Amino acid sequence: MKMIRAFIRPEKEQEVVLALEGAGFPSLTKIPVFGRGKQKGLTVGPVHYDELPKTMIMTVVSNEDTDRVINIIQDKARTGFIGDGKIFISPVESAYTVRTGEASL
């Protein structure tokens, strides 16, 4: 299993979520976050915004589905401009259901 964490533009959140759900990946977590990447913020006139709003989408999928989910996120989140976001992939060693204590992997 792999955990996918995608940091995307907030205005692309709904499009990405609906595409993932439509492709059979309904389970995810969305979190509003602030940060900066290569662009190191944004300057508008005399004002510099050090950190920009993003949405983090987290989901755990099977190893076989990882590339498919990455492609969906990239396709729906891309605008072609700097600041479109970043996707991070991490291995998931184990998972447990809190209510039952059952291992779910």
BALOBA-1460 file (C-alpha; in Angstrom, 3 decimals):
// residues 105
<rec num="1" residu="m" x="0.000" y="0.000" z="0.000"/>
<rec num="2" residu="k" x="1.082" y="3.575" z="-0.646"/>
<rec num="3" residu="m" x="0.077" y="6.870" z="0.933"/>
<rec num="4" residu="i" x="-0.334" y="9.643" z="-1.592"/>
<rec num="5" residu="r" x="-0.162" y="13.240" z="-0.354"/>
<rec num="6" residu="a" x="-0.942" y="15.847" z="-2.981"/>
<rec num="7" residu="f" x="-0.609" y="19.584" z="-2.369"/>
<rec num="8" residu="i" x="-2.747" y="21.339" z="-4.972"/>
<rec num="9" residu="r" x="-4.363" y="24.700" z="-5.688"/>
<rec num="10" residu="p" x="-7.560" y="25.128" z="-3.628"/>
<rec num="11" residu="e" x="-9.585" y="25.965" z="-6.736"/>
<rec num="12" residu="k" x="-8.704" y="22.539" z="-8.208"/>
<rec num="13" residu="e" x="-9.766" y="20.570" z="-5.114"/>
<rec num="14" residu="q" x="-13.323" y="19.758" z="-6.202"/>
<rec num="15" residu="e" x="-12.266" y="18.690" z="-9.697"/>
<rec num="16" residu="v" x="-9.597" y="16.345" z="-8.297"/>
<rec num="17" residu="v" x="-11.902" y="14.871" z="-5.632"/>
<rec num="18" residu="l" x="-14.716" y="14.214" z="-8.119"/>
<rec num="19" residu="a" x="-12.296" y="12.597" z="-10.590"/>
<rec num="20" residu="l" x="-10.871" y="10.305" z="-7.895"/>
<rec num="21" residu="e" x="-14.355" y="9.365" z="-6.719"/>
<rec num="22" residu="g" x="-15.482" y="8.694" z="-10.293"/>
<rec num="23" residu="a" x="-12.462" y="6.431" z="-10.830"/>
<rec num="24" residu="g" x="-13.333" y="4.341" z="-7.758"/>
<rec num="25" residu="f" x="-11.181" y="6.041" z="-5.117"/>
<rec num="26" residu="p" x="-13.751" y="7.620" z="-2.755"/>
<rec num="27" residu="s" x="-11.699" y="7.494" z="0.468"/>
<rec num="28" residu="l" x="-9.516" y="10.524" z="1.114"/>
<rec num="29" residu="t" x="-8.740" y="13.307" z="3.548"/>
<rec num="30" residu="k" x="-8.656" y="17.001" z="2.584"/>
<rec num="31" residu="i" x="-6.859" y="19.599" z="4.662"/>
<rec num="32" residu="p" x="-6.435" y="23.318" z="3.941"/>
<rec num="33" residu="v" x="-2.744" y="24.191" z="4.352"/>
<rec num="34" residu="f" x="-0.368" y="27.100" z="3.731"/>
<rec num="35" residu="g" x="3.141" y="26.831" z="2.363"/>
<rec num="36" residu="r" x="5.598" y="27.757" z="-0.278"/>
<rec num="37" residu="g" x="7.667" y="25.942" z="-2.827"/>
<rec num="38" residu="k" x="10.069" y="26.992" z="-5.529"/>
<rec num="39" residu="q" x="8.165" y="30.217" z="-6.135"/>
<rec num="40" residu="k" x="8.970" y="31.310" z="-2.529"/>
<rec num="41" residu="g" x="5.662" y="33.086" z="-2.173"/>
<rec num="42" residu="l" x="4.057" y="35.683" z="-4.377"/>
<rec num="43" residu="t" x="4.684" y="39.406" z="-4.809"/>
<rec num="44" residu="v" x="1.796" y="41.623" z="-5.872"/>
<rec num="45" residu="g" x="2.926" y="45.230" z="-6.154"/>
<rec num="46" residu="p" x="4.628" y="46.194" z="-2.900"/>
<rec num="47" residu="v" x="3.091" y="43.278" z="-0.951"/>
<rec num="48" residu="h" x="4.863" y="39.909" z="-0.603"/>
<rec num="49" residu="y" x="2.836" y="36.852" z="0.411"/>
<rec num="50" residu="d" x="5.357" y="34.446" z="1.942"/>
<rec num="51" residu="e" x="3.023" y="31.445" z="2.116"/>
<rec num="52" residu="l" x="0.184" y="30.572" z="-0.227"/>
<rec num="53" residu="p" x="-2.999" y="28.568" z="0.411"/>
<rec num="54" residu="k" x="-3.037" y="24.999" z="-0.866"/>
<rec num="55" residu="t" x="-5.185" y="21.942" z="-0.247"/>
<rec num="56" residu="m" x="-3.571" y="18.705" z="0.849"/>
<rec num="57" residu="i" x="-5.322" y="15.550" z="-0.306"/>
<rec num="58" residu="m" x="-4.260" y="12.308" z="1.358"/>
<rec num="59" residu="t" x="-5.277" y="8.825" z="0.358"/>
<rec num="60" residu="v" x="-3.953" y="5.292" z="0.734"/>
<rec num="61" residu="v" x="-4.171" y="2.969" z="-2.266"/>
<rec num="62" residu="s" x="-2.828" y="-0.397" z="-3.348"/>
<rec num="63" residu="n" x="0.576" y="-0.474" z="-5.002"/>
<rec num="64" residu="e" x="-1.105" y="-1.328" z="-8.314"/>
<rec num="65" residu="d" x="-3.360" y="1.770" z="-8.178"/>
<rec num="66" residu="t" x="-0.624" y="4.269" z="-7.285"/>
<rec num="67" residu="d" x="0.261" y="5.360" z="-10.830"/>
<rec num="68" residu="r" x="-3.408" y="5.644" z="-11.793"/>
<rec num="69" residu="v" x="-4.193" y="7.937" z="-8.849"/>
<rec num="70" residu="i" x="-1.097" y="10.061" z="-9.517"/>
<rec num="71" residu="n" x="-2.140" y="10.479" z="-13.160"/>
<rec num="72" residu="i" x="-5.676" y="11.524" z="-12.169"/>
<rec num="73" residu="i" x="-4.367" y="14.117" z="-9.710"/>
<rec num="74" residu="q" x="-1.841" y="15.508" z="-12.185"/>
<rec num="75" residu="d" x="-4.408" y="15.676" z="-14.982"/>
<rec num="76" residu="k" x="-7.069" y="17.463" z="-12.918"/>
<rec num="77" residu="a" x="-4.804" y="19.732" z="-10.824"/>
<rec num="78" residu="r" x="-2.528" y="21.018" z="-13.603"/>
<rec num="79" residu="t" x="-2.934" y="24.609" z="-14.825"/>
<rec num="80" residu="g" x="0.501" y="24.856" z="-16.430"/>
<rec num="81" residu="f" x="1.606" y="27.681" z="-14.151"/>
<rec num="82" residu="i" x="4.101" y="27.663" z="-11.301"/>
<rec num="83" residu="g" x="2.479" y="26.677" z="-8.018"/>
<rec num="84" residu="d" x="0.345" y="23.813" z="-9.352"/>
<rec num="85" residu="g" x="1.547" y="21.663" z="-6.465"/>
<rec num="86" residu="k" x="3.499" y="18.576" z="-5.543"/>
<rec num="87" residu="i" x="2.699" y="14.884" z="-4.966"/>
<rec num="88" residu="f" x="4.530" y="12.761" z="-2.394"/>
<rec num="89" residu="i" x="4.368" y="8.949" z="-2.206"/>
<rec num="90" residu="s" x="5.184" y="6.985" z="0.966"/>
<rec num="91" residu="p" x="4.999" y="3.285" z="1.786"/>
<rec num="92" residu="v" x="2.335" y="2.235" z="4.302"/>
<rec num="93" residu="e" x="3.541" y="-0.506" z="6.600"/>
<rec num="94" residu="s" x="0.256" y="-1.205" z="8.371"/>
<rec num="95" residu="a" x="-3.162" y="0.246" z="9.186"/>
<rec num="96" residu="y" x="-5.711" y="-0.455" z="11.904"/>
<rec num="97" residu="t" x="-9.398" y="0.313" z="12.341"/>
<rec num="98" residu="v" x="-9.750" y="2.284" z="15.582"/>
<rec num="99" residu="r" x="-13.201" y="0.936" z="16.504"/>
<rec num="100" residu="t" x="-12.340" y="-2.766" z="16.168"/>
<rec num="101" residu="g" x="-8.557" y="-2.834" z="16.360"/>
<rec num="102" residu="e" x="-8.593" y="-4.924" z="13.193"/>
<rec num="103" residu="a" x="-5.616" y="-4.717" z="10.850"/>
<rec num="104" residu="s" x="-6.953" y="-3.443" z="7.555"/>
<rec num="105" residu="l" x="-4.039" y="-4.199" z="5.223"/>
